[in-house]
Amino acid sequence: MSERVLGQCRRTWRRLGVPRVDIADMTAELAADLEAAERDGRDPQSYVGGDPAAFARAWASERGLVPVRALVGRVTLAAVLGGLPAGLAGLFVAYGLESATLVDATGGQADRDLSPWLFVAGYTLCAVFAWAGMVGGASAVLRFHGDAARRATVRALVWALPAAGLVAASVTIGLAARYGFPLGIRYFLAESLGPAAFLALVVAVVRWKVVGRRRGRPATDPWPAEN
């Protein structure tokens, strides 16, 4: 049981980026504490509060050993993947409904005039879900790494992404209108990958700025062990 607890703590410390020397020191100290606890008849799992990962995170944070790492690539990838489902839904609204050609109940095709409000509602709903997905994805990967700047990063993305999304949508629609809303795989890729790349860049820049402000401050544990 002690080895299992020690292994979970070591994995947590490595994930948090704790220096190897400090991991070795804390592992030896914790091993001695667990041996003493077992001699007293105490279960190692109960000694760490039933959650070795939370115990390890809190202990490393109390000692100021959790560094603020950039993690720009991981945060950006997680944000893009988090917003991908809603983004694909938005492309369906743009290229599926906008064609105004729907399949009727008999299997044939019927041209119908669709209300502009349907497009507005669809775009808005997809944008909200994409925003939530991107923020949630970035938050999840930072939580996994026990990042001390997670909350600051999430707050910054909450405000930056809507503005960036509005800029990306405006530029995309403006260019499409300039060329008469052309169809084809090249235009489809340009109108989908362009905004995605721009939003990814915004996420990366936001993360860099947050990390730049946070570096040099003492690391604190944003999630207490009891959570």
N, C-alpha and C positions, 0 to 999 in steps of 0.2 A: 504493500500500500504506500509506503514511504517513497519508493522509487517512482511509482505512478504520479504522486503529487509533485515530486521533484522534476520529473520529466515535463509535466504540464507547465510548471513555473518557468523552466528553462525555455520552453518553446514560446511562451508569452514574452519573456524578456528579449529573446532574439527578434520576435516580430515587432516589438516596440523600438528596436534599434539600440538597446542597452549595450554599452561596450563589453567586449568579451571578458576583460579582466574583472569588471564589476559583476558579470554573470557568474564567473567562477567563485568570486568571494561570497556573493549572496547564496549561491548553491551550497557551499560548504557551511555557511552559517545556518541556513535553513535545515540542512541535513542534521546538524548537531541538535538543533531545536526539536526536530521531529523525533530523533532518537531519545532525547530526554522526555518528550511527551509520551512516547510509547512505554518507556520504563515506568512512568507514572500511571499507566493504564489508559492513556488518552488516545483516541483514534486520530491518525494524521489528517484525515479529511476534515474532522471537526476542528482541528487546530488551525486550519486555514479558512475556517468559516464555511466549509462546504463548497467553496468555489475557488480552486487554486488559481485560475486565470485572473479573477478579480483581486485576489490577495496579492499576486505577483505584480499586477499593474499598480495597485495602491502603494505597495512597498517601494517599487522603483520610483514612483512619482514623489513620494515623501523624501526620498534621498536625492531628488533632482537629477535622476539618471535617464529620464525619457527625453531624447533630443527632439527638436522640431525639425523634421526632415521635409524636403520639398515635395517629394512624391507627385510631381507634376504630371508625369506620364500616366500613372495609375489613376489619379483623380480625374484627369481629362478623359481617359478611356471609359471609366465608370460612368461619368456624366453623359458621354455620348451614347453609351449602351442603354443607360437609363431612359434617355429621351427617344430612343430608336422606335419603340412600338407606336408611340403617339405620332412620331414623324412619318412613319409609314402610313398611318391612318390619314394623316393630312395629305399625303400624296394621292391616296385613293379619292379623297374629296376633290383634289385638283384635277386628276386625270380620269377618274371614274365618273363622278357625278357631273362634272363640268361638260362632259361630252353631250349631256342631255339625251343620251340614248340608253334606255333601260330595257331590260328583258322583262316582258310581260308574263302573266301567269300561264299562257299557252305555249311559252317557249319561243315565241317570235320576238321581234323588236318593235318598239313603239317610241316614236319621238314625243317627248313631253317638254313643256316649258317649265323649268324649275325656278322657284322663287330665289332672288338674290339673297334673301334672308337665310335660306337654307345653307348657302355657301358660307355666309358670315358666321352662322351658328356653328357649323362644322369646323371652320378654321379656328374659331375662338376656343372651342372645346378641345381640339387637338393641341392648340398652343398651351393651354393650361395644363393638360396632362404631360406634355413634353417638358414644360418648366418644372413640374413636380417630379417627374422622373429623373431629370438631370440633377436637380438639387438632392434628391434622395439617393441617387447613385454615388455622387461625390461624398455625401455624408456617411454612407455605409462603408466605403473603403477607408475613410479616415477613422471611423469608429473601430474598424477591424485592426488598424495599426495603432490605436490608442493615441491618436494625434492630439496634442494640446491645443492646436489652433483650429480644431474642427469647427467649433461654434462660430469663430470669426470668419472662417472660410464660407460656411453655410450662409451666414448673414450677408456677406458680400455678394454671393451668387444669387441670393433671393432678389436683390435689387438690380444686379448687373444683367442677368439673363433676360428679363423682360425687355429692357432697353435694347440689348443686342439682338434679340429676336425681332423686334420692331424694325430695326435697321436692316437686318437680313431680309425680312419679308418685303420691305419697301423697295430695296434694290432689286430683288428677284422679280417682283411684279412689274417694276418700272422697266427692266430690261426685256421682260417678256412682252409687255405692251409695245415697247419700241420696235420689236421685230414681229409684231402681229400675232403673238401667242402661238408660236410654231410648235408642231408636234414632232416626235421622233426621239430615238433613244439618246442622241447627243444632247438635246435640249432637256430631256428628262434628267439625265445625269448632272448636267450643269445646274439645274434648278434644285436638285436635291443635295448634291455633294458640296456645292458652293456654300449655302447657308450652314450646313453641318460643319464644314471646315472653319467657317467664321466663328461659330459658337464654341467650337473646341478651342480656338485661339483665345477667345474671351475667358474661358474657364482657366486655361493655362496662365494667362496674365494675372487674373484675379488671385490665383493660388500663389504665384510668385510674389505678388505684392503683400499678401497676408503673411507669408513666411518671412519676408524681409522685415516686416514690422515686428514680428514675434521673436525672431532670433535674438538671443542675448537675454531674454527674460527667463525666470525660473520656470521649469516645467511643472505643471500641476495636473492632477488627475481629474478630467472633466466628468468622469462617471464614478462616483463613490462605490466602494466595495459592496455596500448593501443593495445597490441597484443591480 
